[in-house]
Amino acid sequence: MNSVGVIVSGAQMECCGVPFAIGDCVEWLVEEVDANWTFHLDIGEMKYKYNHHTKWHNSLLKITGTVADIKGFYHTLVKDPKTSTEKSINLMRVSEEGFTKSIVKADDWKKWADVKAVQSGKEIQEIDTYFVQLEDVKISSAKESEITYEE
């Protein structure tokens, strides 16, 4: 059984992503992760990153596989006292460090922050990135007709 790790950024999913869960068969456009990237987390080897924001099919691969594991990478956020107003709340990270948590479904990026908690000065956690392990993987070159991103 072949298995690979794929990084899925919250920003990519917020824009164009479709929720996925453990056991789902997915088909994604990906590119290889820069060999110099390092993670100081126990997430397994991440070989690819999901990329739905390019029109250059020759730089992408199409990957199909079954979702075997999902780890969400969370940041702790608080209300930014410098840029928030009574009408607009802006969030800031408590630190650049975060934490991972195993999850069964990736759909959290669409949830709005708990505004009442933030207004009262409480910290909230928000997903920044998903680290996904796929099994039964098939990889092929992406065709121009498979690129759906438009500027």
Buried (B, 14 or more C-beta within 10 A) or exposed (E): EEBBBBBBBBEBBEEEBEEBEBEBEBEBBBBEBEEEEEBEBEBBEBBBBBBBEBEEBEEBBBBBBBBBBBBBBBBBBBBEEEEBEEEEBEBEBEEEEBEBEEBEBBBBBEEEBEEEEBEEEEEBBBBBBBBBBBEEBEBEEBEEEEBEEEE
